[in-house]
Amino acid sequence: MRAAERVPRTLYLATVASLVALIVLCVAWELWLAPLRPGGSWLALKVAPLLAAVPGVLKARLYTLRWAMMLVLAYFTEGVVRAYAEHGTVATLATIEIILSLAFYAAAICYVRVVRAAPQ
């Protein structure tokens, strides 16, 4: 595989991995790691919009990647607010959410730019 082919593939894998990791983090956070209520929270449903993006992201659809990049900014914002307002485990989980949302955003935007710039 040539270097020109490896870059989009690596960016695509980083995009998918960060999206899946963000989904797993949000579910685990609200159900087991630090739920709002003992035994879990309905806040775990916050991953539903991310789940809607999964099929398109797995198929590397540029349209889906674009709207998912805008969607993930809400998760970034939640992470910033909760990292600032909370302490302990919740602040740590929020920091991880910030990192994963930024990783998805950066990888997706780079992937879209590389694919659009490539000759068809």
C-alpha positions in Angstrom: 0.0 0.0 0.0 1.4 3.4 -1.0 1.7 6.3 1.4 -1.0 8.2 -0.5 -3.4 5.3 0.2 -2.4 4.9 3.9 -3.2 8.4 5.0 -6.9 8.3 4.2 -7.2 4.8 5.6 -5.5 5.8 8.9 -7.7 8.9 9.2 -10.8 6.8 8.5 -9.8 4.3 11.2 -9.1 7.1 13.7 -12.5 8.6 12.9 -14.3 5.3 13.5 -12.3 4.4 16.6 -12.9 7.7 18.2 -16.6 7.6 17.5 -17.0 4.1 18.9 -14.9 5.0 21.9 -17.0 8.1 22.5 -20.2 6.0 22.4 -18.8 3.4 24.7 -17.6 6.1 27.1 -21.0 7.8 27.3 -22.9 4.6 27.8 -20.5 3.3 30.5 -20.4 6.7 32.2 -24.2 7.0 32.6 -24.9 3.4 33.4 -21.9 2.1 35.5 -19.0 4.5 36.0 -20.6 7.6 37.5 -24.4 7.6 36.8 -26.6 10.5 38.1 -28.6 8.0 40.0 -27.5 4.7 41.5 -28.2 1.8 39.1 -27.9 3.9 35.9 -29.5 6.9 34.3 -31.7 7.6 31.3 -29.0 10.1 30.3 -27.3 7.2 28.6 -29.8 7.8 25.8 -27.6 10.8 24.9 -25.7 8.4 22.6 -28.7 8.0 20.3 -27.6 10.8 17.9 -24.1 9.3 17.7 -25.6 5.9 17.0 -27.5 7.4 14.1 -24.2 8.5 12.6 -22.5 5.1 12.9 -23.9 3.5 9.6 -22.8 6.4 7.5 -19.5 6.8 9.2 -18.8 3.1 8.7 -19.5 3.5 5.0 -17.3 6.6 4.9 -20.1 8.8 3.6 -18.8 12.4 3.5 -22.3 13.9 4.2 -22.6 11.8 7.4 -19.1 12.7 8.5 -19.9 16.4 8.0 -23.0 16.5 10.1 -21.5 14.1 12.7 -18.6 16.7 13.1 -21.2 19.3 14.0 -23.0 16.9 16.3 -19.9 15.9 18.2 -19.4 19.6 19.2 -22.4 19.1 21.6 -20.5 16.3 23.3 -17.4 18.5 23.5 -19.5 21.2 25.1 -21.0 18.8 27.6 -17.5 17.6 28.5 -16.2 21.1 29.0 -19.1 22.0 31.3 -19.0 18.9 33.3 -15.2 18.9 33.6 -15.4 22.5 35.0 -18.5 22.0 37.2 -17.8 18.5 38.6 -15.0 16.9 40.6 -13.5 13.4 40.9 -14.5 10.6 38.5 -17.1 12.7 36.6 -14.4 15.4 35.8 -12.1 12.7 34.6 -14.7 11.1 32.4 -15.6 14.6 31.1 -12.0 15.2 30.2 -11.9 11.9 28.3 -15.1 12.9 26.5 -13.4 16.2 25.5 -10.4 14.3 24.1 -12.5 11.8 22.2 -14.8 14.4 20.7 -11.8 16.5 19.6 -10.1 13.3 18.2 -13.2 12.5 16.2 -13.6 16.1 14.9 -9.9 16.4 13.9 -9.8 12.9 12.2 -13.1 13.4 10.4 -12.3 16.9 9.1 -8.8 15.7 7.9 -10.4 12.6 6.3 -13.0 14.7 4.5 -10.4 17.2 3.2 -8.0 14.4 2.0 -10.7 12.5 0.2 -12.2 15.6 -1.4 -8.7 16.7 -2.5 -7.8 13.3 -4.1 -8.3 13.0 -7.8 -11.4 11.1 -8.7 
